[in-house]
Amino acid sequence: MYGGVLVKSTTHRECDATAFVNSIDSLNVPVPRVVDIITIPRLIRAYFNCCNIGDNEGSVLLLMTTLPGKPLGSALNEFSELQQQHLITQLSQFFGSIRAISQPSNMVCGIGGRGCASYIMSLDTFGPFDSVPSFNAWMSLRAQSRLGLERAASLPERIDTAETRFTHGDLTPFNILVDEEGNVTGVIDWESAGWMPRHWDPALVSYSISK
């Protein structure tokens, strides 16, 4: 319910990322506000559905404000073509606002210089990396181990010159909230946010749609 408080079992990673995006005045899409954080002792962690990513982060209960609307993934078919075009415009503005956040360095990393997180790539964190070429080298090795040298050789050429941008990291239709009129009312689940190559979010969105 909008105006209430939601409790989510997660890690400090999501707490810090949510607090960070809340601190950005230029972000033109609402995000949950952190109300409190309660550390979960390791002995009782199994009783909570904590995410696997970043076990060294520590498990917490994140108390945050709720946002209005329902997931775009369950509402898109209800909108007219005009409303869908309006959604595209809003999401384009949102992408622009988070990509405009100034970057602290050329590192590929999570909030505060910690490791990166992506459920598509790994159930654990990876990195941080001091540059995009270093990140791409790790990605190439990972592709070779998964696909074999012959198939990995056919992959697209690495983009070592790509700039880093702040990204959501898990921008699926179910992490975007909308109202009945087709207005974006919030973006949730920031645990995979960080500084990644500029093509990272669009690539992940394309992958999610293809699945």
N, C-alpha and C positions, 0 to 999 in steps of 0.2 A: 504493500500500500504506500502511495506517495506521501511523503512527510514523516514516514516512520524510520525505524532503524533496522538494518539487516545485519545479521551475524554470519560471518563466513570463516571457515577454517582454511587457513592458507599459510604463507610465509611472510617474513619481513619484506621480501622482495615486492610483493603486491602492495603492502602498506606504504613503502617508500615511494613506489611509482605513482600510486593514487594521490599521495600528498604532493608529489612533485607537479603533476598535471594540474592540481588544484591551485598551485601557486602561480600558474601562468595566466596573467590577465587577458592576453590576446586570444586565448583558446575560446572559440565561439560555440562550443558544444558543452552542455553540462556533464560533469562527471561526479561520481559519489564523493562525499566529504567524509574524511576519517574522523570518527568520534572518539574512539579509544582502541587500544590494543591490549590483549591479554595473552601472555605467554603460556603455552601449553607444555607442561613438564613432559620430558621424553617418555617417562614410564607409562603415561596414559595416552600417548599420541595415537596408539592403535584404535582408540575409541572414536577418533575424529577422522573425517574424510579429508585429510590434508593432501595437498598436491605433492607429487614426487619430486618436482623440480627443485634443485638447490637444497638438498637435505641439510647442508651445513648452515643454511639460513636460519634454522630454528622454526618451530611451528607456533602459530599464534591464532587467536580468534580476533578477527578484524571486525570492529563495529563501525558501520558506515551508513550514511543516509541513503534512503531509497529514492529512485527516480520514477517519474510517471512513464506510461507507455508500455508497450509489449515488444518482444523481439521482432525485428524486421523480417527474419526468416519465416515467421509464422503469420505475417500480415501482408506480405508483398502482393499476393494474388488478389487482395481485397481492394487495391488501389487502381484508379483509372490511369490511363496513359499519361495524362497531364500531371497527376500526382506523382507518378514514377519519375517523370522528368524533373519535377521539383525536388524529389529526393536526391537525384543525381547531382543537381546543383548544390544542394546542402552538403552532401558528402564530399564533393569536390572542394568546397570552401573549408571543410573540416580537414581534409588532407593537407590543404595549403597552410592552414594555421599551425598544425603540429610540425610540418616540415620546415616552417619558418623559425622554429625555436632555435636559438643560437646554440651551436655545438661547442663544448668545452675543449675538445681536442679532436685529433683524427682517429682516435681509438674506436674500435668496434666493441661495444660493451653494454652492460646494463646500467641502471641508475647507480651513481656513486662509483663507477669504475669496476663494478662487480662483473661476474661472468654473464654471458648471454643466455637467454632462455627461449626455447621453441619446442612445443610438443611435437611438431612435425619432424624436427631434427633429432631430438633426444629427450629422454625422461629426466636427464640431469642437465646441469648447466655446462656450458662450453666457453672457452676463452677466460678472460678477455684477451683481445688481440690489439697490438699496438698500431696496426694499420689495416687498410682494406686488403692489400696484397697478402698479408699474413693470414687474414681470415679466409681469403680465397684459396690459399695453399692448404689450409686445414680442410676446407670443403672438398678440394680435389682429392686429398688422401682418403677422405670419408667415402667419396663416390667410388674410388678404386676398390676399397674394401667391400663395398656393397654390390657393385656392378661387375667388378673384374676389370683388368687393364684394357681389354679390347673394347668393351662397351663404354667405359669411361672416356676413352680417347675420342669418341664421337660426340661428346657433350659440347655445348656452345663454348666459345672462347671466353676465358675469364675477363671480367671488366675490372682490372686493377686500378683504373683511374677514377672509378666511381667515388663520389663524395658521400660522406655519412650524413644521415638525417635522423632526427628523433622519430621513432616509429612505435605504433601500438603493438605490433607483433602477433596479434591474434584477432584481426578485424574481420571476423565472420559475421554473417547476417544475424546471428543470435547474440552478438555482443553490441548490437546497435538497437536502441529503443526508439520507437516511433508512436505517435498518437493516431487517432482515427482519421485525421485530415492529411496524414502523410508527412507530418513535421518530425524531424529528428529531435527527440527529447533527452537523449543521453547516450553515452558510450561507456561500457562497463568492462570489467575483467582486464586490468592493466598489468598483470603479473609478467607478461612477456615483453613489456616496453623497454626500449633502450635505444642506443645509437648504432644504427645498422646502415649498410649500403643503401642508397636512395631508392633502389628498385625492390627492396625487401618486402614492404607491405603490399605493393601491387602484385608481386610474384606469389605471395602467400594467399592473397584473395583469389587470384586466378586458380591456384591449386585447390583451394577449398571448393570453388564452384565446380571444378572438373570432377571432384569426388562425388 
